[in-house]
Amino acid sequence: MENGEMNSGSDLRAGLLSGSAHSPPAQVKRIGIDDMLRLHAGELGRWQLRHFVLTCAAWALEAFHTMVMIFADREPAWQCKFAGNCPPDNCGIPAASWEWVEGSAASTVSEWGLICGQRYKVGLSQSAFFAGCMVGAGVFGHLSDSFLGRKGSLTIVCILNAISGVVTSLSPTYWFYTGFRFLNGFGTGGVGLCAFVLATEPIGPSKRGVAGMSTFYFFSGGIAILAGIAYLFPTWRTLYIVSSLPSIVFVLLIIPFISESPRWYLIRRQTAKAMDIMRTIARWNGREIPPGVTLKLDDEDDEENSKECSQVAESGSIIDVLRSRRTRLRLILMVGINFLCAIVYYGLTLNVVNLKTNLYINVTLNSVAEMPAFVITALLLDRWGRKPLGIGTMMLSGVSCSIGFFIGGTGVLMKTIRMICGVIGIFGMAAMYNLLFIYTTELFPTVVRNAALGCVTQASQLGAILAPLVVVAGQSLPFAVFGGCGIAGALLTYFLPETMNKPLYDTMTGLEDGEGKFVI
C-alpha cells in the first residue's frame, strides 16, 4: 500500500515537474521591413554593399545604350578632294568634290548622308530612342510591381537591350535603324528604374538617401567608359555590337548573384522568402534576427488581419495612385518636375557635338564634371532634406541659365560667361536628376513604387524627346527656355512633402494611415 501511494505521489510530482518544464508558446513579434533592418539585420552592411554594387552595374549599361548615339550619330570631319579654297560648309558644293576623312562607315551621318536638308533625321532617330524609353518605362514599371518582380524585369530588359543593340548594327537603311533604336529605347527605359528600386529597397531608412544618390556614379562612369570604347571602335556598326555585349555578360555573370527585393516578396504575400533574405542580410552583416520575430506589411495591425491577408498577394497599378488624392497630387507634381528637369539636362548635354573640339575628351569631361554634383547632393541630402535640396538645385540651374540668356555679345569673354552659365546649369540639374529617383522612391509605397517611378520616367523621356528641338532654336533662346524650366521646377518642388527619415511604406493603406495628418 505504501509502495502504491509512493508511486502515485512520484507520478504526480513527475507530472507537475514535467508540466512546469514546458515554457509557454513564444510570442510572435511582427514588424515592418524598415524596423527589421534598423533593429536586427542592419541598415547598410556587407550584404547591402555587395548587392548595391552588383545591381547598379546595370546603370553603366543604360549609359552605353543611351549615350552611344553621341558617337554613332556624329558628323565626321570632311575634306575637299581637290586643291584650292575649300568652303566651310559642304552643303553648297557638289558631292563629288569632297569626301569623309574617316570614310563613309564612320557614323550613320556619313553612311546615309544625313547632312544639309537631311540633318533633321539625326534628331528624329534620337527622339525615337527616347520615345521607346518612355513606353518601356511605363510597361516595365508596372511589370516589376506585379508578377514579374524587380529582378525578373531587370533580366528581361537587359536581354532585350543586348539583342536590339546587335540588331541595330545590322540596319540596312536609315528607317530600319530608327525602328531598332525605338526598340532599344523600349528596353533601356526599364533598366534604370528596375535597378534603382532593386538596389535601394533592402537598405535601411537612414542610409537609403545616400545610397540612392550614389547610383548615378555608375551612370556617369558608364559614359566615361563608353567614350574610351568609342575611341577604340570608331565605326558605328562595330560600336553598337561592342556596347551591347556587356548586357549579356551582366545577365550571365551578375544577375545570378542579385537577390529579389524582400519588399516585393512581402507585398506578394511570400513572407517566408522575404524572411529568408532578411536572415541572409543579418548573417552577412554579423547580426542575428531573434526567434519569433517576423515581417508584416505596414497595413497589418494584428494577427487577425494577418490571417485574412496572408494568402492574398498585394498588388497595385498607376490607377491606384490616381485614386488617392495624396498620391495623385504627388504624381502630378513629380511628372511636371521630371519633364522640366529632362529638358534642361538633355538640352545642355546635347551641345557637346556642337563644340567642334575633341568629342571623346569632351564627353569624358562632362561625365566627370557631373560627379561633384552627386557628391555635394549626397552630403547634404540627410542634412537639408529632399525638398530644400530639390528647390535649391533647380533654382540654381534656372537662375544661371537665365543669366546666360541676358548675356549678349559674340566676344570671347561673353562666350566664356555663357559657357560657365551652362556648366552651372547642368551641375544643378544633374544633382536634381539624381535626387528625383530617391525622392520618387520615398513618396510612393512599395506596391505601386515602380509604377509611379515608371510614370515619372516617362515624363522625363518626353522632356528628352523635346530637348533637341529647343537646342536647334538658336544660341540665346534655349537659355531662356532652360532658365524658365528650372525656376518652374523649383516652384513645383515647393509643394512636395519632405520625406527625410520617414518610413518607406509598403501599401496604399499604410501610407494613408501613416501620413493622414499631412495635407499631401
Salt bridges, closest charged atoms under 4 A:
ASP34 OD1 - ARG208 NH2 2.81
ASP34 OD1 - ARG263 NH2 2.44
ASP35 OD1 - ARG38 NH2 2.16
GLU75 OE1 - ARG119 NH1 3.93
GLU102 OE1 - ARG74 NH2 3.03
GLU111 OE2 - ARG237 NH2 2.62
ASP145 OD1 - ARG150 NH1 2.64
GLU201 OE2 - ARG150 NH2 2.84
GLU201 OE2 - ARG449 NH1 2.67
ASP276 OD1 - ARG279 NH1 3.41
GLU300 OE1 - ARG30 NH2 2.40
GLU300 OE2 - ARG269 NH1 2.26
GLU303 OE2 - LYS307 NZ 3.52
GLU314 OE1 - ARG269 NH2 2.76
ASP320 OD1 - ARG323 NH1 2.89
ASP382 OD1 - ARG386 NH1 2.82
GLU442 OE2 - ARG386 NH2 2.76
ASP506 OD1 - ARG263 NH1 3.52
GLU512 OE1 - ARG326 NH1 2.46
GLU515 OE1 - ARG330 NH2 2.36
